[in-house]
Amino acid sequence: MNKKTPLVELKDIHISFGGIKAVDHVSVELYPGEVAGLLGHNGAGKSTLIKVLSGAYKADGGEIFINGKKATINNPRDARSYNIETIYQTLALADNLDAASNLFLGREIMTPFGMVDDDAMEAETRKIMHRLNPNFTAFSAPVSSLSGGQRQSVAIARAVYFNARILIMDEPTAALGPQETQMVAELINQLKSEGIGIFLISHDIHDVMELCDRVSVMKNGKLVGTENVADVTDDEILAMIILGKNPKKKTPV
């Protein structure tokens, strides 16, 4: 893992809604080929922080650096221009369409005669799916008939096909069974091996311990701490979430 230049650096980000500090001067980093977890109770500020990176919210202050250069992100289009893609829990898929139509929704491949080129889109979908999830075969089925893990595959494939280098995943294994969760874990490992950096938002400690390299815990808008997953126990992370204290940091006497 290249520890020199972070893919993303969120520095001193703060944002308030109606006088309440949703994110209170938080700094986190993400490196290439790394999964960085963001943990905390509902209302801890983790989703708000990441929405600043995805362009859904504009911070009141702080800076964003992408590959070491200052970035200006005012909306989701700006975020995409920096190869940032977000996969929300709802996945935003069109249920009645197949995988290829979802992959290219709004960015269809056209024939020289101005018609949608279904064959080309399916061929491209097969290519990217083979790379990400070789077991995926349901190319002609509407995504409504797919399992949760397969739907997650389609959403990830769409992001990666359009050159995402920074992926934001919001509760990627919510409501998935053990097999499906394993499928998503394999997808994440494949993305890591390609040097893609992933911010993974979750409130599930087990998810984070399984999938992430580092974890940042937030409480009441503040960053409690960031630790390497290998260096902390579930209980230590739980203490950070509940008590808002980092057991790894000794309190000065």
Buried (B, 14 or more C-beta within 10 A) or exposed (E): EEEEBBBBBBBEBBBBEEEEBBBBBBBBBBBBBBBBBBBBBEBBBBBBBBBBBBBBBEBBEBBBBBBEEEBEBEEBEBBBEBBBBBBBBEBEBEEEBBBBBBBBEEEBBEEEEEEEBBEBBBEBBBEBBEEBBEEBEBEEEBBEEBBBBBBBBBBBBBBBBEEBBBBBBBBBBEEBEEEBBBBBBBBBEBBBEEBBBBBBBBBBBEBBBBBBBBBBBBBBBBBBBBBEBEEBEEEBBBBBBEEBBBBEEEEEE
